Amino acid sequence: MGTHIGTRIYTALNGLQVGEDDQGNRYYVERHEPQGRRRKRWVIYNGEREASRVPPEWHGWLHYMVDETPDEAPVERRPWQAEHRPNLTGTPEAWHPPGSEYEEGPRDAATGDYEPWRPS
């Protein structure tokens, strides 16, 4: 899956590249300052168009949470922060609980603490 032709044309005419992440995704802002609104920001994905491939620091910039790009003002990584991982839903690497249709093994026993609601 590549970028749509309309996005490529719009980017060539109006885009100014402001950065690139470690996955090769490129980030753009409108070349000219518009009247009465903010400059548009967007990403051109390197490969599959999947929003979960945008790292948190670039997500913040894309959604106007910060004004500076991560290249201009690097975000300090905390020791407890995990490395970015893409959304694995719908892939063979997705997590499935034991006993599900996709995972072999016994299902966990019910605890017996569930009481269904009964209308009165």
C-alpha positions in Angstrom: 0.0 0.0 0.0 1.5 3.3 -1.0 0.4 6.9 -0.7 -2.6 7.9 -2.7 -1.9 9.9 -5.8 -3.8 12.9 -4.5 -1.7 13.0 -1.3 1.5 12.8 -3.4 0.4 15.7 -5.6 -0.8 17.8 -2.6 2.5 17.1 -0.8 4.6 18.1 -3.8 2.7 21.4 -4.3 2.1 22.4 -0.7 4.3 20.3 1.7 7.5 21.2 3.5 9.2 18.2 5.0 10.1 18.9 8.7 11.4 15.5 9.8 11.6 11.7 9.6 11.3 9.0 12.2 13.3 5.9 12.7 10.8 3.8 10.6 11.3 6.1 7.6 7.9 7.9 7.9 8.2 11.5 6.7 6.4 14.4 8.3 5.2 17.5 6.5 3.7 20.9 7.3 2.0 23.4 4.8 4.6 25.4 3.0 2.7 28.7 3.4 1.0 30.3 6.5 -2.8 30.2 5.9 -5.1 33.0 6.8 -7.3 32.3 9.9 -6.2 28.7 10.7 -3.3 26.6 11.7 -0.9 25.1 9.2 -1.8 21.5 8.3 0.5 18.7 9.4 0.6 15.2 8.0 2.7 12.0 7.6 3.7 10.0 4.6 4.2 6.4 5.8 7.1 4.3 4.7 5.2 1.2 3.7 1.9 0.3 5.2 -0.5 3.1 6.1 -1.1 2.3 9.7 -1.6 5.0 12.3 -0.1 2.9 15.1 3.3 3.2 13.3 3.6 6.8 14.3 5.8 7.1 17.4 4.4 9.0 20.4 6.6 12.1 20.0 5.5 12.5 16.4 1.9 11.8 17.3 2.0 14.8 19.7 3.4 17.0 17.0 0.8 15.8 14.4 -2.0 16.6 16.8 -0.8 20.1 17.8 0.1 19.0 21.4 3.5 20.5 20.9 4.8 23.2 18.5 8.3 21.9 17.9 9.1 18.7 16.1 11.0 15.9 18.0 14.0 16.9 15.8 13.9 20.5 17.1 13.1 19.6 20.7 13.9 16.0 21.4 11.7 14.3 24.0 13.5 12.7 26.9 12.8 9.0 27.2 11.9 7.8 30.7 13.4 4.5 31.9 9.9 3.0 32.3 8.9 3.8 28.7 8.7 0.8 26.3 9.9 0.9 22.7 7.2 1.6 20.2 5.4 -1.4 18.8 2.9 -1.4 16.0 -0.7 -2.6 16.5 -0.6 -6.4 16.0 -4.4 -6.9 15.9 -5.4 -9.1 13.0 -1.9 -10.4 12.5 -0.5 -13.9 13.4 1.5 -12.2 16.2 -1.7 -10.9 17.9 -2.3 -12.0 21.5 -5.1 -14.6 22.0 -6.1 -15.9 25.5 -5.7 -19.6 26.2 -8.8 -21.5 25.0 -9.8 -19.0 22.3 -10.5 -20.2 18.8 -7.1 -19.1 17.7 -5.1 -20.4 20.7 -4.8 -24.1 21.7 -4.9 -25.2 25.3 -7.4 -25.4 28.1 -9.5 -22.4 28.9 -9.4 -20.9 32.4 -12.1 -22.3 34.7 -14.9 -19.9 35.6 -14.6 -18.7 39.2 -18.3 -18.9 40.0 -18.4 -15.3 41.3 -20.6 -14.1 38.4 -24.3 -13.5 39.0 -26.4 -12.7 36.0 -28.9 -9.8 36.3 -32.5 -10.9 36.6 -35.2 -8.3 36.0 -37.8 -8.2 38.8 
